[in-house]
Amino acid sequence: MRACAAWFGVILVLGPTAYDLTKEILGHKERLIVWHLGLYAATAVGLLIGFWLGRRRTRNQTDRADASP
């Protein structure tokens, strides 16, 4: 359920951002294009870090369950 909520949040943020980015590319506003590309990069990094932390947490919980008597 948390993963579904996280993806919904990502789509909620990136949908309008993609629309704005497309408008700015067509309008040739370089500064805003760089801003939106930076936002996409930051979102991608955040998703990768979240994915990595989630896998690490899940793996640690599995290891603890296996180690218990």
TIMAR-764811 format. One record per residue: residue in one letter; x, y, z of N, C-alpha, C in turn. Coordinates in nm, 4 decimals. Example, Ala and Ser with C-alpha at 12.3 -4.5 7.8 and 13.67 -1.06 7.14 Angstrom:
<rec><type>A</type><n_east>1.3190</n_east><n_north>-0.5690</n_north><n_up>0.7800</n_up><ca_east>1.2300</ca_east><ca_north>-0.4500</ca_north><ca_up>0.7800</ca_up><c_east>1.3200</c_east><c_north>-0.3300</c_north><c_up>0.7800</c_up></rec>
<rec><type>S</type><n_east>1.2850</n_east><n_north>-0.2250</n_north><n_up>0.7080</n_up><ca_east>1.3670</ca_east><ca_north>-0.1060</ca_north><ca_up>0.7140</ca_up><c_east>1.2900</c_east><c_north>0.0030</c_north><c_up>0.7870</c_up></rec>
//
This chain:
<rec><type>M</type><n_east>0.0822</n_east><n_north>-0.1191</n_north><n_up>0.0000</n_up><ca_east>0.0000</ca_east><ca_north>0.0000</ca_north><ca_up>0.0000</ca_up><c_east>0.0870</c_east><c_north>0.1261</c_north><c_up>0.0000</c_up></rec>
<rec><type>R</type><n_east>0.1981</n_east><n_north>0.1209</n_north><n_up>0.0759</n_up><ca_east>0.2865</ca_east><ca_north>0.2377</ca_north><ca_up>0.0792</ca_up><c_east>0.3485</c_east><c_north>0.2628</c_north><c_up>-0.0568</c_up></rec>
<rec><type>A</type><n_east>0.3818</n_east><n_north>0.1557</n_north><n_up>-0.1276</n_up><ca_east>0.4406</ca_east><ca_north>0.1718</ca_north><ca_up>-0.2605</ca_up><c_east>0.3406</c_east><c_north>0.2369</c_north><c_up>-0.3558</c_up></rec>
<rec><type>C</type><n_east>0.2154</n_east><n_north>0.1982</n_north><n_up>-0.3452</n_up><ca_east>0.1110</ca_east><ca_north>0.2572</ca_north><ca_up>-0.4293</ca_up><c_east>0.0975</c_east><c_north>0.4065</c_north><c_up>-0.3994</c_up></rec>
<rec><type>A</type><n_east>0.0987</n_east><n_north>0.4415</n_north><n_up>-0.2728</n_up><ca_east>0.0892</ca_east><ca_north>0.5827</ca_north><ca_up>-0.2343</ca_up><c_east>0.2110</c_east><c_north>0.6609</c_north><c_up>-0.2822</c_up></rec>
<rec><type>A</type><n_east>0.3277</n_east><n_north>0.5998</n_north><n_up>-0.2749</n_up><ca_east>0.4492</ca_east><ca_north>0.6671</ca_north><ca_up>-0.3206</ca_up><c_east>0.4443</c_east><c_north>0.6922</c_north><c_up>-0.4711</c_up></rec>
<rec><type>W</type><n_east>0.4025</n_east><n_north>0.5929</n_north><n_up>-0.5480</n_up><ca_east>0.3938</ca_east><ca_north>0.6115</ca_north><ca_up>-0.6930</ca_up><c_east>0.2865</c_east><c_north>0.7132</c_north><c_up>-0.7288</c_up></rec>
<rec><type>F</type><n_east>0.1768</n_east><n_north>0.7152</n_north><n_up>-0.6551</n_up><ca_east>0.0730</ca_east><ca_north>0.8153</ca_north><ca_up>-0.6791</ca_up><c_east>0.1287</c_east><c_north>0.9553</c_north><c_up>-0.6560</c_up></rec>
<rec><type>G</type><n_east>0.2077</n_east><n_north>0.9714</n_north><n_up>-0.5497</n_up><ca_east>0.2707</ca_east><ca_north>1.1005</ca_north><ca_up>-0.5222</ca_up><c_east>0.3666</c_east><c_north>1.1411</c_north><c_up>-0.6318</c_up></rec>
<rec><type>V</type><n_east>0.4435</n_east><n_north>1.0461</n_north><n_up>-0.6814</n_up><ca_east>0.5380</ca_east><ca_north>1.0754</ca_north><ca_up>-0.7902</ca_up><c_east>0.4624</c_east><c_north>1.1206</c_north><c_up>-0.9147</c_up></rec>
<rec><type>I</type><n_east>0.3567</n_east><n_north>1.0497</n_north><n_up>-0.9489</n_up><ca_east>0.2781</ca_east><ca_north>1.0863</ca_north><ca_up>-1.0672</ca_up><c_east>0.2115</c_east><c_north>1.2219</c_north><c_up>-1.0470</c_up></rec>
<rec><type>L</type><n_east>0.1645</n_east><n_north>1.2469</n_north><n_up>-0.9257</n_up><ca_east>0.1011</ca_east><ca_north>1.3747</ca_north><ca_up>-0.8944</ca_up><c_east>0.1980</c_east><c_north>1.4906</c_north><c_up>-0.9124</c_up></rec>
<rec><type>V</type><n_east>0.3244</n_east><n_north>1.4699</n_north><n_up>-0.8778</n_up><ca_east>0.4250</ca_east><ca_north>1.5755</ca_north><ca_up>-0.8926</ca_up><c_east>0.4754</c_east><c_north>1.5842</c_north><c_up>-1.0362</c_up></rec>
<rec><type>L</type><n_east>0.5063</n_east><n_north>1.4709</n_north><n_up>-1.0973</n_up><ca_east>0.5709</ca_east><ca_north>1.4722</ca_north><ca_up>-1.2284</ca_up><c_east>0.4755</c_east><c_north>1.5008</c_north><c_up>-1.3439</c_up></rec>
<rec><type>G</type><n_east>0.3478</n_east><n_north>1.4713</n_north><n_up>-1.3275</n_up><ca_east>0.2514</ca_east><ca_north>1.4986</ca_north><ca_up>-1.4350</ca_up><c_east>0.2470</c_east><c_north>1.6462</c_north><c_up>-1.4720</c_up></rec>
<rec><type>P</type><n_east>0.2116</n_east><n_north>1.7329</n_north><n_up>-1.3776</n_up><ca_east>0.2105</ca_east><ca_north>1.8764</ca_north><ca_up>-1.4097</ca_up><c_east>0.3490</c_east><c_north>1.9297</c_north><c_up>-1.4463</c_up></rec>
<rec><type>T</type><n_east>0.4526</n_east><n_north>1.8739</n_north><n_up>-1.3860</n_up><ca_east>0.5880</ca_east><ca_north>1.9189</ca_north><ca_up>-1.4174</ca_up><c_east>0.6221</c_east><c_north>1.8870</c_north><c_up>-1.5624</c_up></rec>
<rec><type>A</type><n_east>0.5844</n_east><n_north>1.7694</n_north><n_up>-1.6089</n_up><ca_east>0.6095</ca_east><ca_north>1.7331</ca_north><ca_up>-1.7491</ca_up><c_east>0.5333</c_east><c_north>1.8263</c_north><c_up>-1.8428</c_up></rec>
<rec><type>Y</type><n_east>0.4125</n_east><n_north>1.8622</n_north><n_up>-1.8056</n_up><ca_east>0.3334</ca_east><ca_north>1.9547</ca_north><ca_up>-1.8867</ca_up><c_east>0.4026</c_east><c_north>2.0909</c_north><c_up>-1.8945</c_up></rec>
<rec><type>D</type><n_east>0.4465</n_east><n_north>2.1430</n_north><n_up>-1.7793</n_up><ca_east>0.5165</ca_east><ca_north>2.2720</ca_north><ca_up>-1.7765</ca_up><c_east>0.6464</c_east><c_north>2.2656</c_north><c_up>-1.8559</c_up></rec>
<rec><type>L</type><n_east>0.7200</n_east><n_north>2.1559</n_north><n_up>-1.8410</n_up><ca_east>0.8465</ca_east><ca_north>2.1408</ca_north><ca_up>-1.9129</ca_up><c_east>0.8233</c_east><c_north>2.1425</c_north><c_up>-2.0642</c_up></rec>
<rec><type>T</type><n_east>0.7198</n_east><n_north>2.0745</n_north><n_up>-2.1089</n_up><ca_east>0.6881</ca_east><ca_north>2.0728</ca_north><ca_up>-2.2517</ca_up><c_east>0.6537</c_east><c_north>2.2130</c_north><c_up>-2.3010</c_up></rec>
<rec><type>K</type><n_east>0.5740</n_east><n_north>2.2862</n_north><n_up>-2.2230</n_up><ca_east>0.5404</ca_east><ca_north>2.4238</ca_north><ca_up>-2.2610</ca_up><c_east>0.6656</c_east><c_north>2.5099</c_north><c_up>-2.2712</c_up></rec>
<rec><type>E</type><n_east>0.7580</n_east><n_north>2.4923</n_north><n_up>-2.1771</n_up><ca_east>0.8781</ca_east><ca_north>2.5750</ca_north><ca_up>-2.1757</ca_up><c_east>0.9743</c_east><c_north>2.5374</c_north><c_up>-2.2878</c_up></rec>
<rec><type>I</type><n_east>0.9802</n_east><n_north>2.4090</n_north><n_up>-2.3223</n_up><ca_east>1.0644</ca_east><ca_north>2.3687</ca_north><ca_up>-2.4351</ca_up><c_east>1.0106</c_east><c_north>2.4327</c_north><c_up>-2.5632</c_up></rec>
<rec><type>L</type><n_east>0.8790</n_east><n_north>2.4317</n_north><n_up>-2.5779</n_up><ca_east>0.8195</ca_east><ca_north>2.4928</ca_north><ca_up>-2.6968</ca_up><c_east>0.8366</c_east><c_north>2.6443</c_north><c_up>-2.6960</c_up></rec>
<rec><type>G</type><n_east>0.8447</n_east><n_north>2.7044</n_north><n_up>-2.5755</n_up><ca_east>0.8625</ca_east><ca_north>2.8487</ca_north><ca_up>-2.5642</ca_up><c_east>1.0083</c_east><c_north>2.8901</c_north><c_up>-2.5558</c_up></rec>
<rec><type>H</type><n_east>1.0995</n_east><n_north>2.7956</n_north><n_up>-2.5536</n_up><ca_east>1.2445</ca_east><ca_north>2.8205</ca_north><ca_up>-2.5502</ca_up><c_east>1.2870</c_east><c_north>2.9025</c_north><c_up>-2.4282</c_up></rec>
<rec><type>K</type><n_east>1.2376</n_east><n_north>2.8657</n_north><n_up>-2.3105</n_up><ca_east>1.2777</ca_east><ca_north>2.9336</ca_north><ca_up>-2.1873</ca_up><c_east>1.3836</c_east><c_north>2.8471</c_north><c_up>-2.1188</c_up></rec>
<rec><type>E</type><n_east>1.5100</n_east><n_north>2.8758</n_north><n_up>-2.1484</n_up><ca_east>1.6203</ca_east><ca_north>2.7887</ca_north><ca_up>-2.1066</ca_up><c_east>1.6314</c_east><c_north>2.7753</c_north><c_up>-1.9548</c_up></rec>
<rec><type>R</type><n_east>1.6159</n_east><n_north>2.8856</n_north><n_up>-1.8829</n_up><ca_east>1.6337</ca_east><ca_north>2.8804</ca_north><ca_up>-1.7380</ca_up><c_east>1.5308</c_east><c_north>2.7875</c_north><c_up>-1.6731</c_up></rec>
<rec><type>L</type><n_east>1.4079</n_east><n_north>2.7956</n_north><n_up>-1.7183</n_up><ca_east>1.3039</ca_east><ca_north>2.7105</ca_north><ca_up>-1.6616</ca_up><c_east>1.3205</c_east><c_north>2.5651</c_north><c_up>-1.7041</c_up></rec>
<rec><type>I</type><n_east>1.3729</n_east><n_north>2.5437</n_north><n_up>-1.8243</n_up><ca_east>1.3993</ca_east><ca_north>2.4064</ca_north><ca_up>-1.8691</ca_up><c_east>1.5029</c_east><c_north>2.3418</c_north><c_up>-1.7777</c_up></rec>
<rec><type>V</type><n_east>1.6085</n_east><n_north>2.4154</n_north><n_up>-1.7477</n_up><ca_east>1.7125</ca_east><ca_north>2.3632</ca_north><ca_up>-1.6586</ca_up><c_east>1.6537</c_east><c_north>2.3356</c_north><c_up>-1.5206</c_up></rec>
<rec><type>W</type><n_east>1.5668</n_east><n_north>2.4243</n_north><n_up>-1.4726</n_up><ca_east>1.5023</ca_east><ca_north>2.4055</ca_north><ca_up>-1.3419</ca_up><c_east>1.4228</c_east><c_north>2.2747</c_north><c_up>-1.3396</c_up></rec>
<rec><type>H</type><n_east>1.3417</n_east><n_north>2.2510</n_north><n_up>-1.4434</n_up><ca_east>1.2595</ca_east><ca_north>2.1307</ca_north><ca_up>-1.4451</ca_up><c_east>1.3434</c_east><c_north>2.0045</c_north><c_up>-1.4638</c_up></rec>
<rec><type>L</type><n_east>1.4470</n_east><n_north>2.0119</n_north><n_up>-1.5445</n_up><ca_east>1.5343</ca_east><ca_north>1.8951</ca_north><ca_up>-1.5584</ca_up><c_east>1.6035</c_east><c_north>1.8641</c_north><c_up>-1.4261</c_up></rec>
<rec><type>G</type><n_east>1.6403</n_east><n_north>1.9678</n_north><n_up>-1.3517</n_up><ca_east>1.6972</ca_east><ca_north>1.9482</ca_north><ca_up>-1.2179</ca_up><c_east>1.5967</c_east><c_north>1.8846</c_north><c_up>-1.1237</c_up></rec>
<rec><type>L</type><n_east>1.4705</n_east><n_north>1.9266</n_north><n_up>-1.1347</n_up><ca_east>1.3650</ca_east><ca_north>1.8679</ca_north><ca_up>-1.0518</ca_up><c_east>1.3465</c_east><c_north>1.7200</c_north><c_up>-1.0840</c_up></rec>
<rec><type>Y</type><n_east>1.3488</n_east><n_north>1.6864</n_north><n_up>-1.2135</n_up><ca_east>1.3390</ca_east><ca_north>1.5457</ca_north><ca_up>-1.2522</ca_up><c_east>1.4577</c_east><c_north>1.4652</c_north><c_up>-1.1991</c_up></rec>
<rec><type>A</type><n_east>1.5761</n_east><n_north>1.5215</n_north><n_up>-1.2091</n_up><ca_east>1.6953</ca_east><ca_north>1.4513</ca_north><ca_up>-1.1601</ca_up><c_east>1.6868</c_east><c_north>1.4298</c_north><c_up>-1.0093</c_up></rec>
<rec><type>A</type><n_east>1.6434</n_east><n_north>1.5320</n_north><n_up>-0.9357</n_up><ca_east>1.6305</ca_east><ca_north>1.5189</ca_north><ca_up>-0.7902</ca_up><c_east>1.5252</c_east><c_north>1.4143</c_north><c_up>-0.7544</c_up></rec>
<rec><type>T</type><n_east>1.4160</n_east><n_north>1.4103</n_north><n_up>-0.8297</n_up><ca_east>1.3121</ca_east><ca_north>1.3103</ca_north><ca_up>-0.8047</ca_up><c_east>1.3654</c_east><c_north>1.1700</c_north><c_up>-0.8315</c_up></rec>
<rec><type>A</type><n_east>1.4396</n_east><n_north>1.1538</n_north><n_up>-0.9396</n_up><ca_east>1.4966</ca_east><ca_north>1.0224</ca_north><ca_up>-0.9720</ca_up><c_east>1.5939</c_east><c_north>0.9771</c_north><c_up>-0.8638</c_up></rec>
<rec><type>V</type><n_east>1.6773</n_east><n_north>1.0688</n_north><n_up>-0.8166</n_up><ca_east>1.7720</ca_east><ca_north>1.0345</ca_north><ca_up>-0.7096</ca_up><c_east>1.6955</c_east><c_north>0.9968</c_north><c_up>-0.5833</c_up></rec>
<rec><type>G</type><n_east>1.5915</n_east><n_north>1.0724</n_north><n_up>-0.5505</n_up><ca_east>1.5106</ca_east><ca_north>1.0405</ca_north><ca_up>-0.4325</ca_up><c_east>1.4447</c_east><c_north>0.9041</c_north><c_up>-0.4424</c_up></rec>
<rec><type>L</type><n_east>1.3932</n_east><n_north>0.8716</n_north><n_up>-0.5613</n_up><ca_east>1.3319</ca_east><ca_north>0.7400</ca_north><ca_up>-0.5810</ca_up><c_east>1.4337</c_east><c_north>0.6281</c_north><c_up>-0.5665</c_up></rec>
<rec><type>L</type><n_east>1.5519</n_east><n_north>0.6476</n_north><n_up>-0.6236</n_up><ca_east>1.6553</ca_east><ca_north>0.5446</ca_north><ca_up>-0.6130</ca_up><c_east>1.7002</c_east><c_north>0.5254</c_north><c_up>-0.4687</c_up></rec>
<rec><type>I</type><n_east>1.7169</n_east><n_north>0.6348</n_north><n_up>-0.3958</n_up><ca_east>1.7562</ca_east><ca_north>0.6241</ca_north><ca_up>-0.2548</ca_up><c_east>1.6465</c_east><c_north>0.5551</c_north><c_up>-0.1754</c_up></rec>
<rec><type>G</type><n_east>1.5208</n_east><n_north>0.5926</n_north><n_up>-0.1998</n_up><ca_east>1.4093</ca_east><ca_north>0.5277</ca_north><ca_up>-0.1305</ca_up><c_east>1.4012</c_east><c_north>0.3797</c_north><c_up>-0.1619</c_up></rec>
<rec><type>F</type><n_east>1.4208</n_east><n_north>0.3442</n_north><n_up>-0.2879</n_up><ca_east>1.4196</ca_east><ca_north>0.2039</ca_north><ca_up>-0.3280</ca_up><c_east>1.5323</c_east><c_north>0.1280</c_north><c_up>-0.2587</c_up></rec>
<rec><type>W</type><n_east>1.6517</n_east><n_north>0.1884</n_north><n_up>-0.2572</n_up><ca_east>1.7671</ca_east><ca_north>0.1239</ca_north><ca_up>-0.1944</ca_up><c_east>1.7439</c_east><c_north>0.1062</c_north><c_up>-0.0443</c_up></rec>
<rec><type>L</type><n_east>1.6937</n_east><n_north>0.2100</n_north><n_up>0.0224</n_up><ca_east>1.6684</ca_east><ca_north>0.1994</ca_north><ca_up>0.1664</ca_up><c_east>1.5588</c_east><c_north>0.0974</c_north><c_up>0.1957</c_up></rec>
<rec><type>G</type><n_east>1.4567</n_east><n_north>0.0928</n_north><n_up>0.1111</n_up><ca_east>1.3494</ca_east><ca_north>-0.0047</ca_north><ca_up>0.1297</ca_up><c_east>1.3984</c_east><c_north>-0.1471</c_north><c_up>0.1141</c_up></rec>
<rec><type>R</type><n_east>1.4816</n_east><n_north>-0.1714</n_north><n_up>0.0145</n_up><ca_east>1.5375</ca_east><ca_north>-0.3069</ca_north><ca_up>-0.0040</ca_up><c_east>1.6264</c_east><c_north>-0.3447</c_north><c_up>0.1128</c_up></rec>
<rec><type>R</type><n_east>1.7068</n_east><n_north>-0.2489</n_north><n_up>0.1587</n_up><ca_east>1.7979</ca_east><ca_north>-0.2766</ca_north><ca_up>0.2694</ca_up><c_east>1.7194</c_east><c_north>-0.3084</c_north><c_up>0.3963</c_up></rec>
<rec><type>R</type><n_east>1.6135</n_east><n_north>-0.2319</n_north><n_up>0.4196</n_up><ca_east>1.5315</ca_east><ca_north>-0.2538</ca_north><ca_up>0.5386</ca_up><c_east>1.4618</c_east><c_north>-0.3893</c_north><c_up>0.5319</c_up></rec>
<rec><type>T</type><n_east>1.4074</n_east><n_north>-0.4225</n_north><n_up>0.4164</n_up><ca_east>1.3396</ca_east><ca_north>-0.5509</ca_north><ca_up>0.3993</ca_up><c_east>1.4376</c_east><c_north>-0.6660</c_north><c_up>0.4172</c_up></rec>
<rec><type>R</type><n_east>1.5563</n_east><n_north>-0.6526</n_north><n_up>0.3603</n_up><ca_east>1.6567</ca_east><ca_north>-0.7577</ca_north><ca_up>0.3718</ca_up><c_east>1.6985</c_east><c_north>-0.7757</c_north><c_up>0.5176</c_up></rec>
<rec><type>N</type><n_east>1.7168</n_east><n_north>-0.6655</n_north><n_up>0.5918</n_up><ca_east>1.7559</ca_east><ca_north>-0.6752</ca_north><ca_up>0.7322</ca_up><c_east>1.6469</c_east><c_north>-0.7418</c_north><c_up>0.8151</c_up></rec>
<rec><type>Q</type><n_east>1.5212</n_east><n_north>-0.7114</n_north><n_up>0.7878</n_up><ca_east>1.4120</ca_east><ca_north>-0.7741</ca_north><ca_up>0.8619</ca_up><c_east>1.4052</c_east><c_north>-0.9230</c_north><c_up>0.8310</c_up></rec>
<rec><type>T</type><n_east>1.4298</n_east><n_north>-0.9612</n_north><n_up>0.7075</n_up><ca_east>1.4297</ca_east><ca_north>-1.1026</ca_north><ca_up>0.6698</ca_up><c_east>1.5439</c_east><c_north>-1.1756</c_north><c_up>0.7386</c_up></rec>
<rec><type>D</type><n_east>1.6609</n_east><n_north>-1.1133</n_north><n_up>0.7434</n_up><ca_east>1.7758</ca_east><ca_north>-1.1749</ca_north><ca_up>0.8099</ca_up><c_east>1.7480</c_east><c_north>-1.1950</c_north><c_up>0.9582</c_up></rec>
<rec><type>R</type><n_east>1.6848</n_east><n_north>-1.0985</n_north><n_up>1.0216</n_up><ca_east>1.6529</ca_east><ca_north>-1.1112</ca_north><ca_up>1.1643</ca_up><c_east>1.5519</c_east><c_north>-1.2230</c_north><c_up>1.1880</c_up></rec>
<rec><type>A</type><n_east>1.4541</n_east><n_north>-1.2361</n_north><n_up>1.0992</n_up><ca_east>1.3540</ca_east><ca_north>-1.3416</ca_north><ca_up>1.1148</ca_up><c_east>1.4178</c_east><c_north>-1.4791</c_north><c_up>1.0984</c_up></rec>
<rec><type>D</type><n_east>1.5143</n_east><n_north>-1.4900</n_north><n_up>1.0093</n_up><ca_east>1.5829</ca_east><ca_north>-1.6177</ca_north><ca_up>0.9887</ca_up><c_east>1.6721</c_east><c_north>-1.6526</c_north><c_up>1.1072</c_up></rec>
<rec><type>A</type><n_east>1.7264</n_east><n_north>-1.5527</n_north><n_up>1.1741</n_up><ca_east>1.8201</ca_east><ca_north>-1.5766</ca_north><ca_up>1.2837</ca_up><c_east>1.7492</c_east><c_north>-1.6110</c_north><c_up>1.4147</c_up></rec>
<rec><type>S</type><n_east>1.6199</n_east><n_north>-1.5782</n_north><n_up>1.4254</n_up><ca_east>1.5516</ca_east><ca_north>-1.6048</ca_north><ca_up>1.5526</ca_up><c_east>1.5253</c_east><c_north>-1.7543</c_north><c_up>1.5688</c_up></rec>
<rec><type>P</type><n_east>1.5314</n_east><n_north>-1.8021</n_north><n_up>1.6938</n_up><ca_east>1.5151</ca_east><ca_north>-1.9471</ca_north><ca_up>1.7176</ca_up><c_east>1.3738</c_east><c_north>-1.9951</c_north><c_up>1.7004</c_up></rec>
//
